[in-house]
Amino acid sequence: MITSPRILDRALGTVAGDHETWRALEASLEAFTGALRRSPVDESDEAAASRSYVRLLAEAGLLRWVVPGAFGGAAPGLMSTPICLIRQWLARESGALDTAFVMQGLGSNPVTMAGPEPLRQALLPKVAAGAAICAFALTEPEAGSDIKNMRTLATACEGGVRLRGEKCFISNAGVADSYVVFAREADSPPERPRFGAFWLPGDATGLKVTAMKVIAPHPIGALSFDDVFVPAAHRVGAPGDGLKIALANLEVFRVTVGAAALGLADRALSETVAHLQRRVQFGQPLATQQGLQFALADVATDHVAAQLLVYRAAGARDEGRGAPDMAAMAKMYATESAQRTIDRAVQSFGGLGVTVGQVPERLYREIRALRIYEGTTEVQKLVIARALLAGT
């Protein structure tokens, strides 16, 4: 049933794992998003909205899904399927809400994977409780998809390292009180650079945050590090492990980007169907026009195919048989499909579709970034092609 809000009712058996647990999770998500729709958060102040969303997500128990059970989480470890379910539901309501949720995972998971035990004990329960807001600081002005070109330096000093350099397009910059920063190890040779990962608090001396504006509500900014001291106890992983940690973290969450795109497409489809049924032109509802029916059928079929790819990849990862090309296919197809679905919604609404304040206009702005972050569509194609050519 394409129009059912319940994902399990329309995923055609592709959602893996304990379906009773997922049904209970969906029931809680339906109640949570329903309450938000009745009493929405004001997103005019992006930072304040993000903090409000983190608090509400924690109160609803949803942040427990991005932290392992040993630290107050909802499952023994991070699972893709529930995170996908959550992101799809949240994105239907607000891209900013979805971002507030996923950044708690993306920003804290490097510590989960490789952080020293005292840091894990101190940070992760706060993440689950909404008492710490996290950020993942990887991208630089000269190192987007080419992350090996990172220029931020970590120079060894007595008791730890000092960071110098810049990061950009960092979600939660200025809101976060916890950053995981990736940097080139200064003592590594230029021809064979090694990278490290470091945790630092948002008020670290020498850290400067500059806000940036993007086309959809989203707390984001640039970071500069002016001799920022990071004690050895806050190094995440061993020296030289930074790139491995960063890529592994992105791999965990890449398929969930596709789920967020599914949520945006869900909302676009429901808004389009409702509009076509109520809007009368030339004496009859738009829904009676065959051309519009054909267009609707195309995007609906596209949307179901995207959902199958996303939950196939999520289930495979949870069962230990995931592969990078599966996540890449899901992320690529779901985000591109959602762009087509939302574009069709805008077209169906006509002038209202490009009017600020209307849902299709908001969705159009929100979907665009998903085709870029955590690997552009073109990067996903490279991953897929390399897997094919390698025979995997």
Contacts in CASP RR format, 6 or more apart in sequence:
PFRMAT RR
TARGET T0000
AUTHOR 0000-0000-0000
METHOD contacts of the structure
MODEL  1
MITSPRILDRALGTVAGDHETWRALEASLEAFTGALRRSPVDESDEAAAS
RSYVRLLAEAGLLRWVVPGAFGGAAPGLMSTPICLIRQWLARESGALDTA
FVMQGLGSNPVTMAGPEPLRQALLPKVAAGAAICAFALTEPEAGSDIKNM
RTLATACEGGVRLRGEKCFISNAGVADSYVVFAREADSPPERPRFGAFWL
PGDATGLKVTAMKVIAPHPIGALSFDDVFVPAAHRVGAPGDGLKIALANL
EVFRVTVGAAALGLADRALSETVAHLQRRVQFGQPLATQQGLQFALADVA
TDHVAAQLLVYRAAGARDEGRGAPDMAAMAKMYATESAQRTIDRAVQSFG
GLGVTVGQVPERLYREIRALRIYEGTTEVQKLVIARALLAGT
1 9 0 8 1.000
1 10 0 8 1.000
2 10 0 8 1.000
2 269 0 8 1.000
2 300 0 8 1.000
2 303 0 8 1.000
2 304 0 8 1.000
3 269 0 8 1.000
3 270 0 8 1.000
3 273 0 8 1.000
4 10 0 8 1.000
5 30 0 8 1.000
5 92 0 8 1.000
5 266 0 8 1.000
6 26 0 8 1.000
6 30 0 8 1.000
7 15 0 8 1.000
7 26 0 8 1.000
7 85 0 8 1.000
7 88 0 8 1.000
7 89 0 8 1.000
7 307 0 8 1.000
8 15 0 8 1.000
8 19 0 8 1.000
8 22 0 8 1.000
8 23 0 8 1.000
8 26 0 8 1.000
10 304 0 8 1.000
10 307 0 8 1.000
11 307 0 8 1.000
11 308 0 8 1.000
11 311 0 8 1.000
12 304 0 8 1.000
12 308 0 8 1.000
14 307 0 8 1.000
14 308 0 8 1.000
14 311 0 8 1.000
14 312 0 8 1.000
14 315 0 8 1.000
15 22 0 8 1.000
15 81 0 8 1.000
15 85 0 8 1.000
15 311 0 8 1.000
15 314 0 8 1.000
15 315 0 8 1.000
16 81 0 8 1.000
16 311 0 8 1.000
16 314 0 8 1.000
16 315 0 8 1.000
16 316 0 8 1.000
16 318 0 8 1.000
16 319 0 8 1.000
17 81 0 8 1.000
17 315 0 8 1.000
17 318 0 8 1.000
21 82 0 8 1.000
22 81 0 8 1.000
22 82 0 8 1.000
22 85 0 8 1.000
25 82 0 8 1.000
25 85 0 8 1.000
25 86 0 8 1.000
26 85 0 8 1.000
26 89 0 8 1.000
28 60 0 8 1.000
28 61 0 8 1.000
28 62 0 8 1.000
29 62 0 8 1.000
29 85 0 8 1.000
29 86 0 8 1.000
29 89 0 8 1.000
29 90 0 8 1.000
30 89 0 8 1.000
32 56 0 8 1.000
32 60 0 8 1.000
32 62 0 8 1.000
32 89 0 8 1.000
33 89 0 8 1.000
33 90 0 8 1.000
33 92 0 8 1.000
33 93 0 8 1.000
34 93 0 8 1.000
36 56 0 8 1.000
36 93 0 8 1.000
36 94 0 8 1.000
36 97 0 8 1.000
37 93 0 8 1.000
40 94 0 8 1.000
41 49 0 8 1.000
41 52 0 8 1.000
41 53 0 8 1.000
41 56 0 8 1.000
41 94 0 8 1.000
41 97 0 8 1.000
42 48 0 8 1.000
42 49 0 8 1.000
43 49 0 8 1.000
43 94 0 8 1.000
43 96 0 8 1.000
43 217 0 8 1.000
46 96 0 8 1.000
46 217 0 8 1.000
46 218 0 8 1.000
46 219 0 8 1.000
47 174 0 8 1.000
47 175 0 8 1.000
47 219 0 8 1.000
49 96 0 8 1.000
49 100 0 8 1.000
49 217 0 8 1.000
50 96 0 8 1.000
50 99 0 8 1.000
50 100 0 8 1.000
50 133 0 8 1.000
50 172 0 8 1.000
50 175 0 8 1.000
50 219 0 8 1.000
51 133 0 8 1.000
51 175 0 8 1.000
53 94 0 8 1.000
53 96 0 8 1.000
53 97 0 8 1.000
53 100 0 8 1.000
53 101 0 8 1.000
54 63 0 8 1.000
54 100 0 8 1.000
54 104 0 8 1.000
54 130 0 8 1.000
54 133 0 8 1.000
55 130 0 8 1.000
57 63 0 8 1.000
57 97 0 8 1.000
57 100 0 8 1.000
57 101 0 8 1.000
57 104 0 8 1.000
57 130 0 8 1.000
58 128 0 8 1.000
58 129 0 8 1.000
58 130 0 8 1.000
58 131 0 8 1.000
61 74 0 8 1.000
61 128 0 8 1.000
62 86 0 8 1.000
62 101 0 8 1.000
63 101 0 8 1.000
63 104 0 8 1.000
63 127 0 8 1.000
63 128 0 8 1.000
63 129 0 8 1.000
63 130 0 8 1.000
64 72 0 8 1.000
64 73 0 8 1.000
64 74 0 8 1.000
64 128 0 8 1.000
65 73 0 8 1.000
65 74 0 8 1.000
65 75 0 8 1.000
65 78 0 8 1.000
65 79 0 8 1.000
65 82 0 8 1.000
65 83 0 8 1.000
65 86 0 8 1.000
66 78 0 8 1.000
66 83 0 8 1.000
66 101 0 8 1.000
66 102 0 8 1.000
66 104 0 8 1.000
66 105 0 8 1.000
66 108 0 8 1.000
66 109 0 8 1.000
66 127 0 8 1.000
66 128 0 8 1.000
67 73 0 8 1.000
67 74 0 8 1.000
67 105 0 8 1.000
67 108 0 8 1.000
67 112 0 8 1.000
67 124 0 8 1.000
67 125 0 8 1.000
67 127 0 8 1.000
67 128 0 8 1.000
68 75 0 8 1.000
68 76 0 8 1.000
68 77 0 8 1.000
68 78 0 8 1.000
68 112 0 8 1.000
68 124 0 8 1.000
69 75 0 8 1.000
69 76 0 8 1.000
69 77 0 8 1.000
70 76 0 8 1.000
71 112 0 8 1.000
71 120 0 8 1.000
71 121 0 8 1.000
71 124 0 8 1.000
71 125 0 8 1.000
71 127 0 8 1.000
71 128 0 8 1.000
72 124 0 8 1.000
72 125 0 8 1.000
72 128 0 8 1.000
73 128 0 8 1.000
74 82 0 8 1.000
75 82 0 8 1.000
78 105 0 8 1.000
78 109 0 8 1.000
78 112 0 8 1.000
78 252 0 8 1.000
79 318 0 8 1.000
80 252 0 8 1.000
80 255 0 8 1.000
80 256 0 8 1.000
80 313 0 8 1.000
80 314 0 8 1.000
80 315 0 8 1.000
80 317 0 8 1.000
80 318 0 8 1.000
81 311 0 8 1.000
81 314 0 8 1.000
81 315 0 8 1.000
81 318 0 8 1.000
83 102 0 8 1.000
83 253 0 8 1.000
83 256 0 8 1.000
83 259 0 8 1.000
83 314 0 8 1.000
84 255 0 8 1.000
84 256 0 8 1.000
84 258 0 8 1.000
84 259 0 8 1.000
84 310 0 8 1.000
84 311 0 8 1.000
84 314 0 8 1.000
85 259 0 8 1.000
86 101 0 8 1.000
87 98 0 8 1.000
87 101 0 8 1.000
87 102 0 8 1.000
87 256 0 8 1.000
87 258 0 8 1.000
87 259 0 8 1.000
87 260 0 8 1.000
87 263 0 8 1.000
88 259 0 8 1.000
88 260 0 8 1.000
88 262 0 8 1.000
88 263 0 8 1.000
88 266 0 8 1.000
89 263 0 8 1.000
90 97 0 8 1.000
90 98 0 8 1.000
90 101 0 8 1.000
90 260 0 8 1.000
91 97 0 8 1.000
91 98 0 8 1.000
91 259 0 8 1.000
91 260 0 8 1.000
91 261 0 8 1.000
91 262 0 8 1.000
91 263 0 8 1.000
91 264 0 8 1.000
91 266 0 8 1.000
91 267 0 8 1.000
91 366 0 8 1.000
92 263 0 8 1.000
92 264 0 8 1.000
92 266 0 8 1.000
92 267 0 8 1.000
93 267 0 8 1.000
94 217 0 8 1.000
95 216 0 8 1.000
95 217 0 8 1.000
95 218 0 8 1.000
95 260 0 8 1.000
95 264 0 8 1.000
95 366 0 8 1.000
96 216 0 8 1.000
96 217 0 8 1.000
96 218 0 8 1.000
98 260 0 8 1.000
99 171 0 8 1.000
99 218 0 8 1.000
99 219 0 8 1.000
102 253 0 8 1.000
102 256 0 8 1.000
102 260 0 8 1.000
103 133 0 8 1.000
103 134 0 8 1.000
103 135 0 8 1.000
103 136 0 8 1.000
103 171 0 8 1.000
103 172 0 8 1.000
103 176 0 8 1.000
104 127 0 8 1.000
104 130 0 8 1.000
104 133 0 8 1.000
104 134 0 8 1.000
105 127 0 8 1.000
105 134 0 8 1.000
105 253 0 8 1.000
106 134 0 8 1.000
106 136 0 8 1.000
106 171 0 8 1.000
106 249 0 8 1.000
106 253 0 8 1.000
107 134 0 8 1.000
107 135 0 8 1.000
107 136 0 8 1.000
107 172 0 8 1.000
107 178 0 8 1.000
107 180 0 8 1.000
107 249 0 8 1.000
108 123 0 8 1.000
108 124 0 8 1.000
108 127 0 8 1.000
108 132 0 8 1.000
108 134 0 8 1.000
108 178 0 8 1.000
108 180 0 8 1.000
109 249 0 8 1.000
109 252 0 8 1.000
109 253 0 8 1.000
110 136 0 8 1.000
110 180 0 8 1.000
110 197 0 8 1.000
110 199 0 8 1.000
110 236 0 8 1.000
110 245 0 8 1.000
110 246 0 8 1.000
110 249 0 8 1.000
111 119 0 8 1.000
111 120 0 8 1.000
111 123 0 8 1.000
111 124 0 8 1.000
111 180 0 8 1.000
111 199 0 8 1.000
111 236 0 8 1.000
112 120 0 8 1.000
112 124 0 8 1.000
113 245 0 8 1.000
113 248 0 8 1.000
113 249 0 8 1.000
114 197 0 8 1.000
114 236 0 8 1.000
114 237 0 8 1.000
114 241 0 8 1.000
114 245 0 8 1.000
115 199 0 8 1.000
115 236 0 8 1.000
115 237 0 8 1.000
116 233 0 8 1.000
116 234 0 8 1.000
116 235 0 8 1.000
116 236 0 8 1.000
116 237 0 8 1.000
118 233 0 8 1.000
119 199 0 8 1.000
119 233 0 8 1.000
119 234 0 8 1.000
119 236 0 8 1.000
123 132 0 8 1.000
123 178 0 8 1.000
123 199 0 8 1.000
126 132 0 8 1.000
127 134 0 8 1.000
127 178 0 8 1.000
132 177 0 8 1.000
132 178 0 8 1.000
133 172 0 8 1.000
133 175 0 8 1.000
133 176 0 8 1.000
133 177 0 8 1.000
133 178 0 8 1.000
134 172 0 8 1.000
134 176 0 8 1.000
134 178 0 8 1.000
134 179 0 8 1.000
134 180 0 8 1.000
135 170 0 8 1.000
135 171 0 8 1.000
135 172 0 8 1.000
135 173 0 8 1.000
135 175 0 8 1.000
135 176 0 8 1.000
135 178 0 8 1.000
135 179 0 8 1.000
135 180 0 8 1.000
136 170 0 8 1.000
136 171 0 8 1.000
136 179 0 8 1.000
136 180 0 8 1.000
136 249 0 8 1.000
137 167 0 8 1.000
137 170 0 8 1.000
137 173 0 8 1.000
137 179 0 8 1.000
137 180 0 8 1.000
137 181 0 8 1.000
137 182 0 8 1.000
137 223 0 8 1.000
138 147 0 8 1.000
138 150 0 8 1.000
138 167 0 8 1.000
138 182 0 8 1.000
138 246 0 8 1.000
139 147 0 8 1.000
139 167 0 8 1.000
139 168 0 8 1.000
139 169 0 8 1.000
139 170 0 8 1.000
140 149 0 8 1.000
140 150 0 8 1.000
140 151 0 8 1.000
140 152 0 8 1.000
140 165 0 8 1.000
140 166 0 8 1.000
140 167 0 8 1.000
140 168 0 8 1.000
141 166 0 8 1.000
141 168 0 8 1.000
142 149 0 8 1.000
142 151 0 8 1.000
143 149 0 8 1.000
143 150 0 8 1.000
143 151 0 8 1.000
145 375 0 8 1.000
145 376 0 8 1.000
145 379 0 8 1.000
147 182 0 8 1.000
147 243 0 8 1.000
147 246 0 8 1.000
148 193 0 8 1.000
148 195 0 8 1.000
148 243 0 8 1.000
150 182 0 8 1.000
150 183 0 8 1.000
150 184 0 8 1.000
150 193 0 8 1.000
150 195 0 8 1.000
151 165 0 8 1.000
151 166 0 8 1.000
151 184 0 8 1.000
152 163 0 8 1.000
152 164 0 8 1.000
152 165 0 8 1.000
152 166 0 8 1.000
152 167 0 8 1.000
152 181 0 8 1.000
152 182 0 8 1.000
152 183 0 8 1.000
152 184 0 8 1.000
152 225 0 8 1.000
153 163 0 8 1.000
153 164 0 8 1.000
153 165 0 8 1.000
153 183 0 8 1.000
153 184 0 8 1.000
153 186 0 8 1.000
154 161 0 8 1.000
154 162 0 8 1.000
154 163 0 8 1.000
154 183 0 8 1.000
154 184 0 8 1.000
154 185 0 8 1.000
154 186 0 8 1.000
154 196 0 8 1.000
154 198 0 8 1.000
154 230 0 8 1.000
155 161 0 8 1.000
155 162 0 8 1.000
155 164 0 8 1.000
155 186 0 8 1.000
155 187 0 8 1.000
156 186 0 8 1.000
156 187 0 8 1.000
157 229 0 8 1.000
159 231 0 8 1.000
159 232 0 8 1.000
160 229 0 8 1.000
160 230 0 8 1.000
160 231 0 8 1.000
160 232 0 8 1.000
160 235 0 8 1.000
161 183 0 8 1.000
161 198 0 8 1.000
161 229 0 8 1.000
161 230 0 8 1.000
161 232 0 8 1.000
161 235 0 8 1.000
162 227 0 8 1.000
162 228 0 8 1.000
162 229 0 8 1.000
162 230 0 8 1.000
163 181 0 8 1.000
163 183 0 8 1.000
163 198 0 8 1.000
163 200 0 8 1.000
163 225 0 8 1.000
163 227 0 8 1.000
163 228 0 8 1.000
163 230 0 8 1.000
164 225 0 8 1.000
164 226 0 8 1.000
164 227 0 8 1.000
164 228 0 8 1.000
165 183 0 8 1.000
165 224 0 8 1.000
165 225 0 8 1.000
166 222 0 8 1.000
166 223 0 8 1.000
166 224 0 8 1.000
166 225 0 8 1.000
167 181 0 8 1.000
167 222 0 8 1.000
167 223 0 8 1.000
167 224 0 8 1.000
167 225 0 8 1.000
168 212 0 8 1.000
168 221 0 8 1.000
168 222 0 8 1.000
168 223 0 8 1.000
169 212 0 8 1.000
169 220 0 8 1.000
169 221 0 8 1.000
169 222 0 8 1.000
169 373 0 8 1.000
170 179 0 8 1.000
170 220 0 8 1.000
170 221 0 8 1.000
170 222 0 8 1.000
170 223 0 8 1.000
171 218 0 8 1.000
171 219 0 8 1.000
171 220 0 8 1.000
172 219 0 8 1.000
172 220 0 8 1.000
173 209 0 8 1.000
173 210 0 8 1.000
173 211 0 8 1.000
173 212 0 8 1.000
173 219 0 8 1.000
173 220 0 8 1.000
173 221 0 8 1.000
173 222 0 8 1.000
173 223 0 8 1.000
174 202 0 8 1.000
174 209 0 8 1.000
174 211 0 8 1.000
174 219 0 8 1.000
174 221 0 8 1.000
175 219 0 8 1.000
176 202 0 8 1.000
177 201 0 8 1.000
177 202 0 8 1.000
177 203 0 8 1.000
178 199 0 8 1.000
178 201 0 8 1.000
178 202 0 8 1.000
179 199 0 8 1.000
179 200 0 8 1.000
179 201 0 8 1.000
179 202 0 8 1.000
179 207 0 8 1.000
179 223 0 8 1.000
180 197 0 8 1.000
180 198 0 8 1.000
180 199 0 8 1.000
180 236 0 8 1.000
181 197 0 8 1.000
181 198 0 8 1.000
181 199 0 8 1.000
181 200 0 8 1.000
181 223 0 8 1.000
181 225 0 8 1.000
181 230 0 8 1.000
182 195 0 8 1.000
182 196 0 8 1.000
182 197 0 8 1.000
182 198 0 8 1.000
182 242 0 8 1.000
182 243 0 8 1.000
182 245 0 8 1.000
182 246 0 8 1.000
183 195 0 8 1.000
183 196 0 8 1.000
183 198 0 8 1.000
184 193 0 8 1.000
184 194 0 8 1.000
184 195 0 8 1.000
184 196 0 8 1.000
185 193 0 8 1.000
185 194 0 8 1.000
185 195 0 8 1.000
185 196 0 8 1.000
185 239 0 8 1.000
185 240 0 8 1.000
188 194 0 8 1.000
188 240 0 8 1.000
194 239 0 8 1.000
194 240 0 8 1.000
194 243 0 8 1.000
195 240 0 8 1.000
195 241 0 8 1.000
195 242 0 8 1.000
195 243 0 8 1.000
195 246 0 8 1.000
196 235 0 8 1.000
196 236 0 8 1.000
196 237 0 8 1.000
196 239 0 8 1.000
196 240 0 8 1.000
196 241 0 8 1.000
196 242 0 8 1.000
196 243 0 8 1.000
196 245 0 8 1.000
197 235 0 8 1.000
197 236 0 8 1.000
197 237 0 8 1.000
197 241 0 8 1.000
197 242 0 8 1.000
197 245 0 8 1.000
197 246 0 8 1.000
198 230 0 8 1.000
198 234 0 8 1.000
198 235 0 8 1.000
198 236 0 8 1.000
199 230 0 8 1.000
199 234 0 8 1.000
199 235 0 8 1.000
199 236 0 8 1.000
200 207 0 8 1.000
200 228 0 8 1.000
200 230 0 8 1.000
200 234 0 8 1.000
204 228 0 8 1.000
204 229 0 8 1.000
204 230 0 8 1.000
205 228 0 8 1.000
205 229 0 8 1.000
206 225 0 8 1.000
206 226 0 8 1.000
206 227 0 8 1.000
206 228 0 8 1.000
207 223 0 8 1.000
207 224 0 8 1.000
207 225 0 8 1.000
207 226 0 8 1.000
207 228 0 8 1.000
208 223 0 8 1.000
208 224 0 8 1.000
208 226 0 8 1.000
209 221 0 8 1.000
209 222 0 8 1.000
209 223 0 8 1.000
210 221 0 8 1.000
210 222 0 8 1.000
210 223 0 8 1.000
210 224 0 8 1.000
211 219 0 8 1.000
211 220 0 8 1.000
211 221 0 8 1.000
212 220 0 8 1.000
212 221 0 8 1.000
212 222 0 8 1.000
213 220 0 8 1.000
214 220 0 8 1.000
214 369 0 8 1.000
215 365 0 8 1.000
215 368 0 8 1.000
215 369 0 8 1.000
216 362 0 8 1.000
216 365 0 8 1.000
216 366 0 8 1.000
216 368 0 8 1.000
216 369 0 8 1.000
218 369 0 8 1.000
236 242 0 8 1.000
236 245 0 8 1.000
237 245 0 8 1.000
250 374 0 8 1.000
250 375 0 8 1.000
251 324 0 8 1.000
251 327 0 8 1.000
252 317 0 8 1.000
253 374 0 8 1.000
254 327 0 8 1.000
254 328 0 8 1.000
254 330 0 8 1.000
254 331 0 8 1.000
254 374 0 8 1.000
254 375 0 8 1.000
255 310 0 8 1.000
255 313 0 8 1.000
255 314 0 8 1.000
255 317 0 8 1.000
255 326 0 8 1.000
255 327 0 8 1.000
255 330 0 8 1.000
255 331 0 8 1.000
256 314 0 8 1.000
257 331 0 8 1.000
257 334 0 8 1.000
257 335 0 8 1.000
257 370 0 8 1.000
257 373 0 8 1.000
257 374 0 8 1.000
258 306 0 8 1.000
258 310 0 8 1.000
258 330 0 8 1.000
258 331 0 8 1.000
258 334 0 8 1.000
258 335 0 8 1.000
258 338 0 8 1.000
258 370 0 8 1.000
259 310 0 8 1.000
259 314 0 8 1.000
259 334 0 8 1.000
260 370 0 8 1.000
261 306 0 8 1.000
261 334 0 8 1.000
261 335 0 8 1.000
261 337 0 8 1.000
261 338 0 8 1.000
261 367 0 8 1.000
261 370 0 8 1.000
262 303 0 8 1.000
262 306 0 8 1.000
262 307 0 8 1.000
262 310 0 8 1.000
262 334 0 8 1.000
262 338 0 8 1.000
263 338 0 8 1.000
264 338 0 8 1.000
264 342 0 8 1.000
264 363 0 8 1.000
264 366 0 8 1.000
264 367 0 8 1.000
264 370 0 8 1.000
265 299 0 8 1.000
265 303 0 8 1.000
265 306 0 8 1.000
265 334 0 8 1.000
265 337 0 8 1.000
265 338 0 8 1.000
265 341 0 8 1.000
265 342 0 8 1.000
266 303 0 8 1.000
267 359 0 8 1.000
267 363 0 8 1.000
268 338 0 8 1.000
268 341 0 8 1.000
268 342 0 8 1.000
268 344 0 8 1.000
268 345 0 8 1.000
268 359 0 8 1.000
268 360 0 8 1.000
268 363 0 8 1.000
269 299 0 8 1.000
269 300 0 8 1.000
269 303 0 8 1.000
269 341 0 8 1.000
269 345 0 8 1.000
271 345 0 8 1.000
271 349 0 8 1.000
271 359 0 8 1.000
271 360 0 8 1.000
271 363 0 8 1.000
272 296 0 8 1.000
272 344 0 8 1.000
272 345 0 8 1.000
272 348 0 8 1.000
272 349 0 8 1.000
272 360 0 8 1.000
273 287 0 8 1.000
273 296 0 8 1.000
275 286 0 8 1.000
275 345 0 8 1.000
275 348 0 8 1.000
275 349 0 8 1.000
275 352 0 8 1.000
276 285 0 8 1.000
276 286 0 8 1.000
276 287 0 8 1.000
276 292 0 8 1.000
276 296 0 8 1.000
276 348 0 8 1.000
277 285 0 8 1.000
277 286 0 8 1.000
277 287 0 8 1.000
278 285 0 8 1.000
279 285 0 8 1.000
279 286 0 8 1.000
280 286 0 8 1.000
286 292 0 8 1.000
286 348 0 8 1.000
287 293 0 8 1.000
292 348 0 8 1.000
295 344 0 8 1.000
295 347 0 8 1.000
295 348 0 8 1.000
296 344 0 8 1.000
296 348 0 8 1.000
298 344 0 8 1.000
299 337 0 8 1.000
299 340 0 8 1.000
299 341 0 8 1.000
299 344 0 8 1.000
302 337 0 8 1.000
302 340 0 8 1.000
302 341 0 8 1.000
303 337 0 8 1.000
303 338 0 8 1.000
303 341 0 8 1.000
305 333 0 8 1.000
305 337 0 8 1.000
306 330 0 8 1.000
306 333 0 8 1.000
306 334 0 8 1.000
306 337 0 8 1.000
306 338 0 8 1.000
307 334 0 8 1.000
309 329 0 8 1.000
309 330 0 8 1.000
309 333 0 8 1.000
309 334 0 8 1.000
310 330 0 8 1.000
310 334 0 8 1.000
312 326 0 8 1.000
312 330 0 8 1.000
313 322 0 8 1.000
313 326 0 8 1.000
313 327 0 8 1.000
313 329 0 8 1.000
313 330 0 8 1.000
314 330 0 8 1.000
315 322 0 8 1.000
316 322 0 8 1.000
316 323 0 8 1.000
316 326 0 8 1.000
317 326 0 8 1.000
317 327 0 8 1.000
323 387 0 8 1.000
323 392 0 8 1.000
324 383 0 8 1.000
324 387 0 8 1.000
325 383 0 8 1.000
325 384 0 8 1.000
325 386 0 8 1.000
325 387 0 8 1.000
325 388 0 8 1.000
325 392 0 8 1.000
328 380 0 8 1.000
328 381 0 8 1.000
328 383 0 8 1.000
328 384 0 8 1.000
328 387 0 8 1.000
329 380 0 8 1.000
329 384 0 8 1.000
331 374 0 8 1.000
331 375 0 8 1.000
331 380 0 8 1.000
332 377 0 8 1.000
332 380 0 8 1.000
332 381 0 8 1.000
332 384 0 8 1.000
335 367 0 8 1.000
335 370 0 8 1.000
335 371 0 8 1.000
335 377 0 8 1.000
336 371 0 8 1.000
336 377 0 8 1.000
338 367 0 8 1.000
338 370 0 8 1.000
339 367 0 8 1.000
339 368 0 8 1.000
339 371 0 8 1.000
342 360 0 8 1.000
342 363 0 8 1.000
342 364 0 8 1.000
342 367 0 8 1.000
343 364 0 8 1.000
345 353 0 8 1.000
345 359 0 8 1.000
345 360 0 8 1.000
345 363 0 8 1.000
346 353 0 8 1.000
346 354 0 8 1.000
346 360 0 8 1.000
346 361 0 8 1.000
346 364 0 8 1.000
348 360 0 8 1.000
349 358 0 8 1.000
349 360 0 8 1.000
352 358 0 8 1.000
352 360 0 8 1.000
353 360 0 8 1.000
353 361 0 8 1.000
353 364 0 8 1.000
354 361 0 8 1.000
355 361 0 8 1.000
371 377 0 8 1.000
END
